[in-house]
C-alpha cells in the first residue's frame, strides 16, 4: 500500500527548463507554404538530464488549428515538433507519478518563431530559442516520493549559457545589472523633472 505520510515542514524543489526552438524553412520544400518554420517545444532538466523520475508525462495543448492539438508525451524527451507560421500560447501540463500524490502543474509558454529586434537586429531568417527556467516545488512531499527525490540528484544552475538553454547565473546577473541601471536612470530623470518644476514654480511666483 502506498504511503500517504507527508514530510512536515519540508520542501523539495527540482529545476526544469521549458520553451521552444524554431528554425525557418527558407528554401526548403514543405507541403503547406503557410508553414514557414519548424519548431520544437519541450520540458527538460537543467543540462538536459532525465526528469522522468518525478514527471510521468507532459501534456501540450497546441493551437486548435493543428490536427490533434492535445499532445501527451509519456516518456522523455518530453517534446513536440511541428511546422507552422504563427506564434501562439501553448499550455503545458506536468503530470507527476501517482506515488507523489501531487496534482498536475500547469505552465504557459508563448511559442516564439521570430527574433526580436534586440535579438536578431531585424534578421528574420535566423533560428531562435526561447526557454525559461523554473523550479517545481513539492511542499511536504509524501515520504516514499521524498525518498525518490533524494535518490535522484539534480544539476544546479550553470554559471554560463549552454547549448540547452539561455538561463545561467551569468545571464541572471546581467538582468539584475540592467534593472539596476534602468532604476538609476529613472531616478535621475525624476530628479531632473522635479528640479525643473521647482524652477518653473519659482519663476511663476516671482511674476
Secondary structure, DSSP 8 states (H G I E B T S, - for coil): -----B-TT-EEEEEEEEEEEEEE-TTS--SSTT--EEEEEEEE-GGG---TTTEEEEEEE--TTSTT-EEEE-SSSEEEEEEES---EEEEEEEE-GGG----EEEEEE---S--HHHHTT-TTS-EEEEEEEEEEEET-BHHHHHHHHHS------SS--SS-S--HHHHHHHHHHHHHHHHHHHHHHHHHHHHHHHHHHHHHH-
